[in-house]
């Protein structure tokens, strides 16, 4: 049996011109996770993968630095997040939607949910990526973890929640519901057998305790 650990990126720069970089808090979260893993005796994995987003690599860098691991990760495009901005633009062209908001977290996540559900139902014309293609590349990332005793991956909430949905054989609409629950720098674990993969842990935050929760617990 192999252990696959999939970590959501730490807090990115929500509302900034460039979302795809960690915030100052995000850097602290990633280092806190690496330190917690080291303190708890978690063994460094045999292989490490990151997606192509900057926030994936920066989260890996913080975790590895605090843990004391000097390794170079492999890059797998299956771990990339779906293009929500592109999907929203295509959704707006497909039907009349309210004017998008910037900086309002609640409105942003309402738009995200509505757009992803429409995408899953093939109701968005000319999306930047079809939902079927997204599912396929996430499945490829899951398969890339096979053959090693332990693998760690750094990704985003959409791709990770899709992994979980596939492993649980849940309906497609469960992906966005899982995604909206996922905390920054959260740890998700799978056990991979010869013929099946099982969910072993969801949305865990070992770097958060009662003393630092007010700062470290974030969702966006």
ZALO-497899 format. One record per residue: residue number from 0; residue in one letter; x negated, y negated, z of N, C-alpha, C, O in turn. Coordinates in steps of 0.05 Angstrom, whole numbers, plus 5000, padded with zeros to 4 digits. Layout:
N
PT pos code  n.x  n.y  n.z ca.x ca.y ca.z  c.x  c.y  c.z  o.x  o.y  o.z
PT NUM    A    X    Y    Z    X    Y    Z    X    Y    Z    X    Y    Z
...
***
This chain:
220
PT pos code  n.x  n.y  n.z ca.x ca.y ca.z  c.x  c.y  c.z  o.x  o.y  o.z
PT   0    X 4983 5024 5000 5000 5000 5000 4982 4975 5000 4963 4974 5015
PT   1    X 4990 4956 4984 4975 4931 4983 4990 4908 4995 5015 4908 4994
PT   2    X 4976 4889 5008 4989 4866 5020 4985 4842 5003 4962 4835 4997
PT   3    X 5007 4829 4994 5006 4805 4979 5016 4782 4996 5039 4783 5006
PT   4    X 5000 4762 5000 5007 4738 5015 5009 4715 4996 4990 4709 4982
PT   5    X 5032 4701 4996 5037 4679 4977 5043 4654 4993 5062 4654 5009
PT   6    X 5027 4634 4990 5029 4609 5006 5039 4586 4989 5029 4581 4967
PT   7    X 5060 4573 4999 5069 4549 4985 5049 4526 4991 5037 4525 5012
PT   8    X 5046 4509 4971 5027 4487 4975 5035 4469 4999 5059 4469 5006
PT   9    X 5016 4456 5010 5021 4437 5032 5036 4413 5021 5040 4411 4997
PT  10    X 5042 4394 5038 5058 4371 5030 5044 4356 5007 5021 4348 5009
PT  11    X 5059 4353 4985 5049 4337 4962 5058 4308 4966 5069 4300 4987
PT  12    X 5055 4292 4945 5060 4263 4947 5087 4256 4936 5090 4244 4915
PT  13    X 5108 4264 4951 5136 4258 4943 5140 4228 4940 5133 4213 4958
PT  14    X 5152 4220 4918 5158 4192 4913 5135 4176 4902 5139 4153 4894
PT  15    X 5111 4187 4900 5088 4173 4889 5088 4175 4859 5101 4193 4847
PT  16    X 5072 4158 4846 5070 4159 4817 5059 4187 4808 5067 4197 4787
PT  17    X 5041 4198 4824 5030 4225 4818 5037 4243 4841 5025 4243 4862
PT  18    X 5058 4259 4837 5067 4278 4858 5046 4300 4862 5043 4310 4884
PT  19    X 5032 4308 4841 5016 4332 4841 4989 4327 4855 4968 4331 4842
PT  20    X 4990 4319 4880 4966 4318 4897 4976 4319 4925 4998 4310 4931
PT  21    X 4959 4330 4943 4968 4331 4971 4968 4304 4984 4951 4287 4977
PT  22    X 4986 4299 5002 4986 4276 5018 4965 4279 5040 4955 4301 5043
PT  23    X 4958 4258 5054 4939 4262 5077 4949 4283 5097 4933 4299 5107
PT  24    X 4975 4284 5102 4986 4304 5119 4983 4332 5107 4977 4351 5120
PT  25    X 4987 4334 5080 4984 4359 5067 4956 4371 5070 4953 4395 5073
PT  26    X 4936 4354 5068 4908 4363 5073 4905 4374 5101 4892 4395 5106
PT  27    X 4917 4361 5121 4916 4370 5148 4931 4397 5151 4921 4414 5166
PT  28    X 4954 4399 5138 4969 4424 5140 4953 4448 5129 4952 4469 5141
PT  29    X 4940 4444 5106 4925 4466 5094 4901 4474 5111 4896 4498 5114
PT  30    X 4888 4455 5123 4865 4462 5141 4875 4475 5166 4863 4493 5177
PT  31    X 4898 4466 5176 4910 4478 5200 4917 4507 5195 4914 4524 5213
PT  32    X 4927 4513 5171 4934 4540 5165 4909 4558 5164 4909 4580 5175
PT  33    X 4888 4548 5151 4864 4564 5149 4852 4569 5177 4843 4591 5183
PT  34    X 4853 4549 5195 4843 4552 5222 4860 4572 5237 4849 4588 5253
PT  35    X 4886 4571 5233 4904 4590 5247 4899 4619 5238 4899 4637 5254
PT  36    X 4895 4622 5212 4890 4649 5202 4864 4660 5213 4863 4683 5221
PT  37    X 4843 4643 5215 4818 4652 5226 4821 4659 5256 4811 4680 5264
PT  38    X 4835 4642 5271 4838 4647 5300 4855 4672 5305 4851 4685 5325
PT  39    X 4873 4678 5287 4890 4702 5291 4878 4727 5280 4890 4749 5282
PT  40    X 4854 4726 5270 4840 4749 5260 4851 4760 5233 4848 4784 5227
PT  41    X 4863 4743 5218 4873 4751 5191 4849 4754 5173 4833 4736 5169
PT  42    X 4847 4778 5161 4824 4783 5143 4827 4768 5117 4849 4766 5106
PT  43    X 4805 4757 5107 4805 4744 5081 4811 4764 5059 4799 4786 5061
PT  44    X 4828 4759 5040 4836 4779 5020 4814 4786 5000 4794 4773 4998
PT  45    X 4819 4808 4986 4801 4817 4965 4801 4799 4941 4780 4794 4928
PT  46    X 4825 4788 4934 4828 4771 4911 4845 4747 4918 4863 4749 4935
PT  47    X 4840 4724 4906 4856 4700 4910 4863 4688 4883 4846 4686 4865
PT  48    X 4888 4680 4880 4898 4667 4856 4910 4640 4863 4922 4637 4885
PT  49    X 4908 4621 4845 4922 4596 4848 4936 4590 4821 4929 4600 4800
PT  50    X 4957 4574 4823 4970 4564 4799 4953 4541 4788 4931 4535 4798
PT  51    X 4962 4528 4767 4947 4508 4753 4952 4480 4763 4940 4461 4754
PT  52    X 4970 4477 4782 4975 4450 4794 4953 4442 4813 4942 4459 4827
PT  53    X 4947 4416 4814 4927 4406 4832 4934 4413 4861 4916 4420 4876
PT  54    X 4959 4410 4868 4967 4415 4895 4962 4444 4904 4958 4450 4928
PT  55    X 4963 4463 4885 4957 4491 4891 4927 4493 4899 4920 4505 4919
PT  56    X 4910 4481 4882 4881 4483 4887 4873 4468 4912 4857 4479 4927
PT  57    X 4884 4445 4917 4877 4430 4941 4886 4445 4966 4872 4444 4986
PT  58    X 4909 4459 4965 4917 4474 4988 4898 4498 4993 4890 4503 5015
PT  59    X 4891 4512 4971 4871 4533 4974 4845 4522 4986 4834 4534 5004
PT  60    X 4836 4499 4976 4810 4488 4985 4811 4483 5015 4792 4489 5030
PT  61    X 4834 4472 5025 4836 4466 5053 4836 4491 5070 4823 4493 5091
PT  62    X 4851 4511 5061 4853 4536 5076 4826 4550 5077 4816 4558 5098
PT  63    X 4813 4552 5053 4787 4565 5052 4766 4551 5068 4750 4564 5082
PT  64    X 4765 4524 5067 4746 4509 5082 4749 4513 5112 4729 4517 5126
PT  65    X 4773 4512 5122 4777 4515 5151 4773 4544 5159 4764 4549 5182
PT  66    X 4778 4563 5142 4774 4591 5148 4744 4598 5148 4734 4615 5162
PT  67    X 4729 4584 5130 4701 4590 5127 4695 4608 5104 4675 4622 5104
PT  68    X 4713 4609 5084 4710 4627 5061 4699 4611 5038 4710 4590 5031
PT  69    X 4678 4620 5026 4665 4607 5003 4670 4624 4978 4652 4640 4970
PT  70    X 4693 4620 4966 4700 4637 4942 4713 4619 4921 4722 4596 4927
PT  71    X 4714 4628 4897 4727 4614 4875 4752 4630 4868 4750 4653 4861
PT  72    X 4776 4617 4868 4800 4632 4862 4804 4636 4832 4793 4622 4815
PT  73    X 4819 4656 4825 4828 4661 4798 4853 4644 4793 4869 4639 4811
PT  74    X 4856 4636 4768 4879 4619 4761 4899 4637 4745 4892 4651 4726
PT  75    X 4925 4635 4754 4946 4650 4740 4969 4632 4734 4981 4620 4752
PT  76    X 4977 4628 4708 4998 4609 4701 5026 4618 4711 5044 4602 4713
PT  77    X 5028 4643 4718 5054 4653 4730 5060 4640 4756 5083 4640 4765
PT  78    X 5040 4628 4769 5045 4614 4795 5052 4585 4792 5058 4572 4811
PT  79    X 5052 4575 4767 5059 4547 4762 5088 4542 4769 5105 4559 4765
PT  80    X 5094 4518 4779 5121 4510 4784 5135 4504 4758 5122 4496 4738
PT  81    X 5162 4508 4757 5176 4500 4733 5177 4469 4732 5174 4455 4752
PT  82    X 5181 4459 4708 5179 4430 4703 5206 4417 4709 5223 4415 4691
PT  83    X 5210 4409 4734 5236 4398 4742 5242 4372 4727 5264 4367 4719
PT  84    X 5221 4355 4725 5225 4330 4711 5235 4334 4682 5253 4321 4673
PT  85    X 5222 4353 4668 5230 4359 4641 5258 4371 4640 5273 4366 4621
PT  86    X 5264 4389 4659 5290 4401 4660 5312 4380 4664 5333 4380 4652
PT  87    X 5306 4361 4683 5326 4340 4689 5331 4323 4664 5354 4316 4659
PT  88    X 5310 4316 4649 5314 4300 4625 5331 4315 4605 5349 4304 4592
PT  89    X 5326 4341 4601 5342 4357 4583 5370 4360 4593 5389 4360 4577
PT  90    X 5374 4363 4619 5401 4365 4631 5416 4339 4626 5440 4340 4620
PT  91    X 5403 4316 4629 5417 4291 4624 5426 4288 4596 5446 4275 4590
PT  92    X 5410 4299 4577 5418 4298 4549 5441 4317 4542 5456 4313 4524
PT  93    X 5442 4339 4558 5463 4359 4553 5490 4351 4563 5511 4359 4551
PT  94    X 5491 4335 4584 5517 4326 4595 5513 4300 4610 5491 4292 4616
PT  95    X 5535 4287 4616 5534 4262 4630 5529 4266 4659 5545 4279 4673
PT  96    X 5506 4256 4668 5498 4259 4696 5495 4232 4709 5489 4212 4695
PT  97    X 5499 4230 4735 5494 4204 4749 5465 4196 4745 5447 4213 4741
PT  98    X 5460 4170 4747 5432 4160 4744 5415 4173 4765 5422 4175 4789
PT  99    X 5391 4183 4757 5374 4196 4776 5363 4177 4796 5362 4153 4792
PT 100    X 5356 4187 4819 5346 4171 4841 5317 4177 4846 5308 4199 4840
PT 101    X 5302 4158 4856 5275 4162 4864 5271 4154 4893 5281 4133 4901
PT 102    X 5257 4170 4908 5251 4164 4935 5272 4173 4955 5267 4174 4979
PT 103    X 5296 4181 4945 5318 4190 4963 5317 4221 4963 5324 4234 4944
PT 104    X 5307 4232 4985 5303 4261 4986 5329 4276 4983 5330 4296 4968
PT 105    X 5350 4268 4997 5375 4283 4996 5386 4283 4967 5395 4304 4958
PT 106    X 5386 4260 4954 5396 4259 4927 5378 4275 4908 5388 4288 4889
PT 107    X 5352 4274 4912 5334 4290 4896 5340 4319 4897 5341 4333 4876
PT 108    X 5345 4330 4921 5349 4358 4923 5377 4366 4913 5381 4389 4905
PT 109    X 5397 4348 4914 5422 4354 4902 5419 4356 4872 5431 4374 4859
PT 110    X 5404 4338 4860 5398 4339 4831 5383 4364 4824 5389 4377 4804
PT 111    X 5364 4371 4840 5348 4395 4835 5366 4420 4835 5364 4436 4816
PT 112    X 5383 4423 4855 5400 4446 4856 5419 4448 4832 5421 4469 4819
PT 113    X 5432 4426 4825 5451 4426 4803 5437 4432 4777 5447 4447 4760
PT 114    X 5413 4421 4773 5398 4425 4748 5389 4454 4745 5391 4466 4724
PT 115    X 5378 4465 4767 5368 4493 4766 5391 4512 4761 5388 4531 4746
PT 116    X 5414 4508 4773 5437 4526 4769 5446 4524 4740 5453 4545 4728
PT 117    X 5447 4500 4728 5454 4498 4700 5433 4511 4682 5441 4524 4662
PT 118    X 5408 4509 4689 5386 4522 4674 5389 4552 4674 5386 4565 4654
PT 119    X 5396 4563 4698 5399 4592 4700 5423 4602 4684 5423 4625 4675
PT 120    X 5443 4585 4680 5467 4592 4664 5463 4586 4634 5482 4589 4619
PT 121    X 5439 4578 4626 5433 4570 4598 5451 4548 4588 5459 4548 4565
PT 122    X 5457 4529 4606 5474 4506 4599 5458 4481 4591 5469 4461 4585
PT 123    X 5431 4483 4592 5414 4461 4585 5402 4465 4558 5388 4485 4554
PT 124    X 5407 4447 4539 5396 4450 4512 5366 4442 4512 5359 4422 4524
PT 125    X 5350 4458 4498 5321 4452 4494 5307 4446 4520 5294 4425 4522
PT 126    X 5308 4464 4540 5292 4460 4564 5263 4463 4558 5255 4475 4538
PT 127    X 5245 4452 4575 5216 4455 4570 5207 4484 4572 5186 4491 4561
PT 128    X 5223 4500 4586 5217 4529 4589 5244 4542 4594 5260 4532 4610
PT 129    X 5250 4564 4581 5275 4578 4587 5273 4591 4615 5251 4598 4624
PT 130    X 5296 4596 4627 5296 4609 4652 5284 4638 4650 5270 4647 4667
PT 131    X 5291 4651 4628 5281 4678 4623 5250 4678 4622 5237 4696 4632
PT 132    X 5239 4658 4609 5209 4656 4607 5197 4651 4634 5176 4663 4641
PT 133    X 5210 4634 4650 5200 4629 4677 5200 4655 4694 5181 4661 4707
PT 134    X 5222 4669 4693 5224 4695 4708 5202 4714 4698 5190 4728 4715
PT 135    X 5198 4715 4672 5178 4733 4662 5150 4728 4671 5135 4746 4678
PT 136    X 5142 4702 4672 5115 4696 4680 5111 4699 4710 5089 4706 4720
PT 137    X 5132 4694 4726 5131 4700 4755 5128 4730 4760 5112 4738 4777
PT 138    X 5142 4746 4744 5139 4775 4746 5110 4783 4739 5099 4801 4752
PT 139    X 5098 4770 4719 5071 4776 4712 5052 4770 4735 5033 4785 4740
PT 140    X 5057 4748 4750 5040 4742 4773 5042 4763 4794 5023 4771 4806
PT 141    X 5067 4773 4799 5070 4795 4818 5054 4820 4810 5042 4833 4826
PT 142    X 5055 4826 4784 5041 4849 4774 5011 4846 4776 4996 4865 4780
PT 143    X 5001 4821 4774 4972 4816 4776 4961 4823 4803 4937 4828 4806
PT 144    X 4978 4824 4823 4969 4830 4850 4965 4860 4855 4953 4868 4875
PT 145    X 4975 4876 4837 4973 4905 4841 4944 4914 4838 4928 4903 4822
PT 146    X 4937 4935 4852 4910 4947 4849 4890 4938 4869 4868 4948 4870
PT 147    X 4897 4919 4886 4879 4909 4907 4892 4914 4934 4917 4913 4937
PT 148    X 4876 4919 4954 4887 4923 4981 4900 4898 4992 4920 4899 5007
PT 149    X 4888 4875 4986 4899 4850 4996 4894 4828 4976 4873 4825 4965
PT 150    X 4915 4812 4971 4915 4790 4952 4928 4766 4965 4948 4768 4979
PT 151    X 4917 4742 4959 4930 4717 4968 4934 4700 4944 4917 4698 4926
PT 152    X 4958 4687 4943 4965 4669 4921 4974 4642 4932 4987 4641 4953
PT 153    X 4969 4621 4917 4978 4594 4924 4995 4584 4902 4987 4583 4879
PT 154    X 5020 4576 4908 5039 4569 4888 5058 4548 4898 5052 4533 4917
PT 155    X 5081 4546 4886 5102 4526 4893 5128 4540 4900 5131 4564 4896
PT 156    X 5146 4524 4912 5171 4535 4922 5188 4549 4901 5200 4570 4907
PT 157    X 5189 4539 4877 5206 4551 4857 5196 4578 4848 5211 4598 4846
PT 158    X 5170 4580 4843 5158 4606 4835 5159 4626 4857 5165 4650 4852
PT 159    X 5154 4617 4882 5154 4636 4904 5182 4646 4909 5186 4670 4914
PT 160    X 5201 4628 4909 5229 4637 4914 5239 4656 4892 5255 4673 4896
PT 161    X 5228 4652 4867 5235 4670 4846 5223 4698 4851 5235 4718 4846
PT 162    X 5198 4698 4861 5186 4724 4869 5204 4739 4889 5209 4763 4886
PT 163    X 5212 4724 4909 5228 4736 4930 5255 4746 4919 5264 4768 4925
PT 164    X 5267 4730 4902 5292 4738 4889 5289 4763 4873 5307 4781 4874
PT 165    X 5267 4765 4858 5262 4789 4842 5258 4814 4860 5269 4835 4854
PT 166    X 5242 4811 4881 5237 4834 4898 5262 4843 4912 5266 4867 4916
PT 167    X 5280 4825 4920 5305 4832 4933 5327 4840 4913 5348 4849 4921
PT 168    X 5321 4837 4887 5341 4843 4867 5367 4827 4872 5389 4837 4870
PT 169    X 5363 4802 4880 5386 4784 4886 5395 4769 4861 5380 4767 4842
PT 170    X 5420 4759 4861 5429 4743 4838 5411 4719 4833 5398 4709 4852
PT 171    X 5411 4709 4809 5394 4687 4801 5398 4662 4818 5379 4648 4824
PT 172    X 5423 4657 4826 5428 4632 4840 5416 4632 4868 5415 4611 4881
PT 173    X 5407 4655 4878 5395 4655 4904 5367 4643 4904 5357 4635 4925
PT 174    X 5355 4640 4880 5328 4629 4878 5327 4600 4889 5310 4594 4905
PT 175    X 5346 4583 4880 5345 4555 4889 5353 4553 4918 5343 4535 4932
PT 176    X 5370 4571 4928 5377 4570 4956 5353 4577 4974 5349 4565 4995
PT 177    X 5337 4596 4965 5312 4603 4979 5292 4580 4978 5279 4573 4997
PT 178    X 5290 4568 4954 5271 4547 4949 5276 4523 4968 5258 4511 4979
PT 179    X 5301 4516 4971 5308 4492 4988 5303 4497 5017 5303 4478 5033
PT 180    X 5299 4522 5025 5292 4527 5053 5262 4527 5059 5253 4526 5082
PT 181    X 5246 4527 5037 5217 4533 5041 5201 4510 5052 5203 4487 5042
PT 182    X 5186 4515 5073 5170 4494 5086 5143 4491 5072 5134 4509 5059
PT 183    X 5132 4468 5075 5105 4463 5064 5085 4481 5078 5085 4484 5102
PT 184    X 5067 4492 5062 5046 4510 5072 5057 4535 5085 5043 4547 5102
PT 185    X 5081 4543 5077 5093 4567 5088 5081 4592 5076 5073 4593 5053
PT 186    X 5079 4613 5093 5067 4639 5085 5090 4659 5080 5108 4662 5096
PT 187    X 5088 4672 5057 5107 4693 5050 5091 4719 5044 5071 4717 5030
PT 188    X 5101 4741 5053 5085 4766 5050 5101 4788 5038 5125 4791 5043
PT 189    X 5088 4804 5021 5100 4826 5007 5082 4851 5011 5058 4849 5012
PT 190    X 5094 4874 5013 5080 4899 5012 5085 4912 4985 5108 4916 4978
PT 191    X 5064 4919 4971 5067 4930 4945 5059 4960 4945 5036 4967 4950
PT 192    X 5079 4977 4940 5074 5005 4938 5069 5013 4909 5067 4996 4891
PT 193    X 5067 5039 4904 5061 5048 4877 5084 5042 4858 5080 5035 4835
PT 194    X 5109 5043 4868 5132 5040 4850 5150 5017 4858 5170 5012 4844
PT 195    X 5145 5003 4880 5163 4982 4888 5148 4962 4905 5126 4967 4916
PT 196    X 5160 4938 4907 5149 4916 4924 5170 4909 4944 5194 4907 4937
PT 197    X 5162 4904 4968 5181 4898 4990 5174 4871 5003 5150 4865 5007
PT 198    X 5194 4856 5010 5190 4831 5025 5183 4838 5054 5197 4854 5067
PT 199    X 5161 4827 5063 5151 4833 5090 5151 4809 5109 5149 4813 5133
PT 200    X 5153 4785 5098 5154 4761 5114 5161 4737 5097 5152 4735 5075
PT 201    X 5178 4719 5108 5188 4697 5093 5185 4670 5108 5193 4668 5131
PT 202    X 5173 4650 5095 5173 4623 5104 5160 4620 5132 5169 4604 5148
PT 203    X 5139 4635 5136 5125 4633 5162 5105 4610 5163 5092 4604 5143
PT 204    X 5102 4598 5186 5084 4575 5189 5067 4579 5214 5072 4567 5235
PT 205    X 5046 4596 5212 5029 4601 5235 5013 4577 5244 5001 4578 5266
PT 206    X 5011 4556 5227 4996 4532 5235 5013 4513 5251 5003 4492 5260
PT 207    X 5038 4519 5256 5056 4501 5270 5062 4513 5298 5069 4537 5300
PT 208    X 5059 4496 5318 5067 4505 5345 5084 4483 5358 5090 4463 5345
PT 209    X 5091 4487 5383 5109 4468 5396 5097 4440 5399 5111 4420 5400
PT 210    X 5071 4439 5400 5057 4413 5404 5055 4397 5379 5055 4372 5380
PT 211    X 5053 4410 5356 5048 4395 5331 5072 4396 5312 5069 4385 5289
PT 212    X 5094 4408 5320 5116 4412 5301 5128 4386 5290 5135 4385 5267
PT 213    X 5129 4365 5306 5141 4340 5297 5125 4328 5274 5136 4313 5258
PT 214    X 5099 4334 5272 5083 4324 5250 5081 4344 5228 5084 4337 5204
PT 215    X 5075 4369 5234 5067 4389 5214 5091 4401 5199 5087 4412 5177
PT 216    X 5115 4401 5210 5138 4414 5198 5150 4396 5177 5163 4376 5184
PT 217    X 5145 4402 5151 5157 4386 5129 5167 4405 5108 5158 4428 5106
PT 218    X 5185 4395 5092 5196 4411 5070 5190 4399 5042 5193 4412 5022
PT 219    X 5182 4373 5041 5177 4360 5016 5155 4340 5019 5147 4327 5000
***
